[in-house]
Amino acid sequence: MKKTIIITGGAGFIGSHLIRRMVNQYPDYLIINIDALTYAGNLENLKDIENLPNYHFRKVDITNWQQIKDVFIEFNPDSIIHLAAESHVDRSIENPMAFVMTNVVGTVNLLNAAVQQLKTKPDFLFYHVSTDEVFGSLDDGGYFHEKTPYDPKSPYSASKASSDHFVRAYGNTYQLPFIISNCSNNYGPYQFPEKLIPLMIYRILKNESLPVYGKGENIRDWLWVEDHAAAIDLIFHSPKSLGQTFTIGGKNEWKNIDIVYLLCDSMDQKLNRPQGSSRQLITFVKDRAGHDLRYAIDPTHLENTIGWKPSLTFEEGLNKTIDWYLQNQEWVNRVTSGEYQKYFEKQYQGRV
């Protein structure tokens, strides 16, 4: 094989889309998916490529140093694309330590393994996938970009900010080749239904209440997940990327409440319900602690350096997403059972 690449968190939402792209686009690459298969990791997301010869899966918890060492010894990788993370803000408020362990300790474990690889592979590349939430909230307009100061507001974003700093520190201290990208909110097929869009689709289908934090005026910049996977692919392969940070955004700013309205109206049409009936399910609830008002990314540096641009408008991507969830309701039912269902009913209560 030309390259051996470890992708962490490959059974998750973004990770599974990236794995599928890399396995199919590069048959001469060996792609190793490592994932702990926690509640949001689902190998069913990769059934279409699981038997291809250039794909392997290993169940690995990145907080376990021995498991990481073992997989590095087994496959002797040339690079790693690190997506594995605890990623939901509400859960980080409930249990911050889980986010410290996975997002900080897990990342440092992988960095230590990467430094060991430098002894025999001096060009070993560590690509760290992060979030725009590390930058805090855009309360006064403007956009996040590569030089925006860090200002995390939640345990989740603080843990991701910490992992970003560790990657840069290892690059400086150990001369580890690295790349960091910070993306805006992803959406699309296979997203675990605790996040805004799949959660609302799921609850509209079941005619359940649609709880929205505050007045629903929080603004997010939405990125079609396949566009994100394409951006990672291009960044990973560009010689201009080494040591750089890229902000990846879809140029799709929407208020949460406007997304919920759009989902309600689109699903009323697709489900042949009276127009406006799903909007009656909307319920405004107490705002989340430390809820950032607005995120928005300026991807100009990425566009100018690598040549990437988003391929879909938000309306186009949302229509594709709704259709996928309507056609894959059995998948939704399976992933919302068990551990997640208990949490959903007891604590989470569908808030977004």
C-alpha positions in Angstrom: 0.0 0.0 0.0 1.2 3.5 -0.8 0.1 4.9 2.6 -1.2 3.6 5.9 -3.5 6.0 7.6 -5.2 5.7 11.0 -8.5 7.6 11.3 -9.8 7.9 14.8 -13.5 8.0 15.5 -14.2 6.5 12.1 -17.5 4.9 13.2 -18.9 8.3 14.2 -20.7 10.8 12.1 -18.0 12.8 10.4 -15.5 10.0 10.7 -17.6 7.5 8.8 -18.1 9.9 5.9 -14.3 10.5 5.8 -13.5 6.8 6.0 -15.9 6.1 3.1 -14.4 8.8 1.0 -10.7 7.8 1.6 -11.3 4.0 1.2 -13.1 4.6 -2.1 -10.9 7.4 -3.5 -7.6 5.8 -2.7 -7.6 2.0 -3.2 -3.8 2.0 -2.8 -4.1 3.4 0.8 -4.7 1.2 3.8 -7.3 2.9 6.0 -7.4 1.8 9.6 -10.5 2.8 11.5 -10.0 2.9 15.3 -13.1 3.7 17.4 -14.2 2.9 21.0 -17.8 2.3 19.8 -19.4 4.5 22.5 -23.0 5.5 22.1 -22.4 7.6 19.0 -20.1 5.2 17.2 -21.9 2.7 14.9 -20.2 0.4 12.5 -23.5 0.1 10.6 -22.5 3.5 9.1 -19.8 1.7 7.1 -21.5 -1.5 6.0 -21.0 -0.6 2.3 -17.2 -0.6 2.6 -16.5 -3.0 5.5 -15.3 -5.8 3.3 -13.0 -3.9 1.0 -9.4 -5.0 1.2 -7.9 -1.6 2.0 -10.1 -1.1 5.1 -9.6 -2.5 8.6 -11.4 -1.7 11.9 -9.9 -2.1 15.4 -11.9 -1.4 18.6 -9.6 1.0 20.4 -10.2 3.4 23.3 -7.8 6.3 22.8 -7.5 6.8 26.6 -5.9 3.4 26.8 -2.2 3.8 26.0 -1.6 0.1 25.6 -4.3 -0.3 22.9 -2.9 2.6 21.0 0.6 1.2 21.1 -0.7 -2.2 19.9 -2.5 -0.7 16.9 0.6 1.4 15.9 2.8 -1.7 16.2 0.4 -3.8 14.1 0.0 -1.3 11.2 3.0 1.0 11.4 1.1 4.0 10.1 2.4 6.9 8.0 -0.1 9.4 9.4 -3.2 9.8 11.6 -6.3 11.9 11.1 -7.8 12.4 14.5 -11.5 12.9 14.8 -12.4 10.8 17.9 -14.0 13.1 20.5 -16.8 13.5 22.9 -18.7 16.2 21.1 -22.0 17.2 22.6 -22.1 20.4 24.7 -25.0 19.2 26.9 -23.2 16.0 27.8 -20.1 18.0 28.7 -22.0 20.1 31.2 -23.4 16.9 32.8 -20.0 15.1 32.8 -17.0 17.3 32.1 -14.4 14.6 33.1 -15.4 12.3 30.3 -14.5 15.1 27.9 -11.2 15.7 29.6 -10.3 12.0 29.3 -11.2 11.5 25.6 -10.5 14.9 24.1 -7.4 15.8 26.1 -5.8 12.6 27.5 -6.8 10.6 24.4 -5.2 13.2 22.1 -2.0 13.3 24.1 -1.8 9.5 24.0 -2.0 9.7 20.2 0.6 12.5 20.1 3.0 10.3 22.2 2.5 7.5 19.8 3.1 9.8 16.8 6.3 11.0 18.4 7.5 7.4 18.7 6.7 7.0 15.0 9.0 9.8 14.1 12.0 7.6 15.0 11.4 5.5 11.9 9.1 7.7 9.9 10.3 11.3 10.2 7.5 12.6 7.9 4.7 11.1 10.1 1.8 13.5 9.9 -0.7 14.3 12.7 -3.9 15.9 11.4 -6.1 17.1 14.2 -9.8 17.8 13.5 -11.3 20.4 15.8 -14.2 22.7 16.2 -15.1 26.4 15.8 -16.4 26.3 19.4 -12.9 26.8 20.7 -13.2 30.5 19.6 -16.1 31.3 21.9 -19.0 33.4 20.8 -19.4 36.0 18.0 -21.6 38.5 19.9 -20.4 41.6 18.0 -20.4 40.4 14.4 -17.4 39.3 12.3 -16.2 35.8 11.6 -13.9 33.2 13.1 -10.6 32.7 11.2 -7.3 31.1 11.7 -6.0 34.0 13.9 -9.0 34.3 16.1 -8.0 34.1 19.8 -9.3 31.1 21.7 -12.1 31.8 24.2 -13.9 28.5 25.0 -17.2 28.8 26.9 -18.2 25.2 27.7 -16.4 22.1 29.1 -16.6 20.6 25.6 -15.0 23.6 23.8 -12.4 23.9 26.6 -11.4 20.3 26.1 -11.1 20.8 22.4 -9.1 24.0 22.8 -6.7 22.1 25.1 -6.2 19.4 22.6 -5.5 22.0 19.9 -2.8 23.5 22.1 -1.2 20.1 22.8 -1.0 19.4 19.0 0.8 22.7 18.4 3.0 22.2 21.5 4.1 18.8 20.2 4.8 20.3 16.8 7.0 22.9 18.4 8.7 20.6 21.0 9.2 17.4 19.1 9.1 18.8 15.5 6.0 16.6 14.8 4.5 17.5 11.4 0.9 18.6 12.1 -2.2 20.2 10.6 -5.3 21.5 12.5 -8.7 22.3 11.1 -11.6 23.9 13.0 -15.0 23.3 11.4 -18.5 24.7 11.9 -21.6 22.6 12.7 -21.8 19.6 10.4 -25.1 18.0 9.2 -26.1 15.2 7.0 -26.8 11.4 7.0 -25.7 9.2 9.9 -25.6 11.9 12.5 -26.6 10.7 15.9 -30.0 12.1 16.8 -28.9 14.1 19.8 -27.9 17.0 17.6 -30.3 19.7 16.4 -31.3 18.6 12.9 -31.6 14.8 13.3 -33.2 15.2 16.7 -35.9 17.5 15.3 -36.5 15.2 12.3 -36.9 12.3 14.7 -39.3 14.1 17.0 -41.4 15.5 14.1 -41.8 12.0 12.8 -43.1 10.9 16.2 -45.3 14.0 16.7 -43.3 14.8 19.9 -42.6 18.3 21.3 -39.7 20.2 19.7 -37.9 21.9 22.7 -35.8 24.8 21.6 -33.4 26.7 23.9 -34.3 30.2 24.8 -35.9 32.0 21.9 -34.1 30.0 19.3 -32.0 33.0 18.3 -28.6 31.3 18.5 -26.9 31.3 15.1 -24.7 28.5 13.7 -22.8 28.2 10.4 -23.8 24.8 8.8 -21.4 22.6 6.9 -22.6 19.6 4.7 -20.7 16.7 6.1 -19.5 15.4 2.7 -18.1 18.9 2.0 -16.2 18.6 5.3 -14.8 15.2 4.3 -13.7 16.6 1.0 -12.0 19.5 2.7 -10.1 17.2 5.0 -9.0 15.1 2.0 -7.7 18.1 0.1 -5.9 19.6 3.2 -4.3 16.3 4.1 -2.9 15.9 0.6 -1.7 19.4 0.1 2.0 20.2 0.7 1.0 23.7 1.6 -0.9 22.5 4.7 2.0 21.4 7.0 2.0 23.4 10.3 -1.1 25.3 9.3 -4.5 25.8 10.7 -7.6 26.0 8.5 -11.1 27.1 9.4 -13.8 25.2 7.4 -17.3 26.6 7.1 -20.2 26.3 4.9 -21.2 30.0 4.6 -24.7 29.0 5.8 -25.6 31.0 8.9 -29.0 30.2 10.3 -30.8 30.9 13.6 -31.8 27.7 15.4 -35.5 28.6 15.3 -35.4 29.2 11.5 -33.9 25.8 11.0 -36.7 24.3 13.1 -39.3 26.2 11.0 -37.7 25.0 7.8 -37.6 21.4 9.0 -41.3 21.5 10.1 -42.5 23.0 6.9 -40.4 20.6 4.7 -41.5 17.5 6.7 -45.2 18.5 6.6 -44.9 18.5 2.9 -43.0 15.2 2.6 -45.3 13.5 5.1 -48.5 14.9 3.6 -49.4 16.6 6.8 -51.4 19.9 6.9 -48.9 22.8 6.4 -48.0 24.3 9.7 -49.0 21.3 11.9 -45.4 20.5 12.9 -44.8 24.0 14.0 -47.4 23.5 16.7 -45.0 21.0 18.3 -42.3 23.8 19.0 -41.8 24.5 22.7 -39.3 27.1 24.0 -37.4 25.9 27.1 -34.9 27.5 29.5 -31.7 28.3 27.7 -28.6 26.1 28.1 -25.9 27.3 30.5 -23.2 29.3 28.7 -25.0 29.0 25.3 -22.9 30.9 22.7 -24.9 33.3 20.6 -23.3 32.9 17.2 -20.6 31.0 15.4 -19.6 31.8 11.8 -16.4 30.9 9.9 -14.5 32.7 7.2 -13.0 29.9 5.0 -11.1 32.3 2.7 -7.7 31.0 3.7 -8.8 27.4 2.9 -10.4 28.5 -0.4 -7.3 30.5 -1.5 -4.7 27.9 -0.3 -6.3 24.6 -1.2 -9.1 25.6 -3.6 -12.0 24.1 -1.6 -15.5 25.5 -1.7 -18.8 24.1 -0.3 -20.8 22.3 -2.9 -24.3 22.7 -1.5 -26.5 25.4 -0.1 -28.0 24.7 3.3 -31.5 24.2 1.7 -30.1 21.6 -0.7 -28.2 19.8 2.0 -31.1 19.9 4.4 -33.5 18.4 1.8 -31.0 15.5 1.2 -30.7 15.0 5.0 -34.4 14.8 5.6 -34.8 12.3 2.8 -32.1 10.1 4.2 -33.6 10.0 7.6 -37.1 9.3 6.2 -35.7 6.5 4.2 -33.6 5.1 7.1 -36.0 5.1 10.0 -34.8 1.7 11.1 -31.3 3.0 11.5 -32.7 5.8 13.7 -34.7 3.4 15.8 -31.7 1.1 16.4 -29.3 3.9 17.4 -31.8 5.5 19.7 -32.3 2.4 21.8 -30.2 1.1 24.7 -27.8 3.5 26.5 -28.9 6.5 24.5 -32.6 5.9 25.0 -32.1 5.8 28.8 -30.2 9.0 28.8 -32.6 10.6 26.4 -35.7 9.8 28.5 -34.1 10.5 32.0 -31.9 13.5 31.5 -31.7 14.9 28.0 -35.3 15.4 27.2 -34.6 16.3 23.6 -33.3 19.8 24.3 -31.1 21.4 21.6 
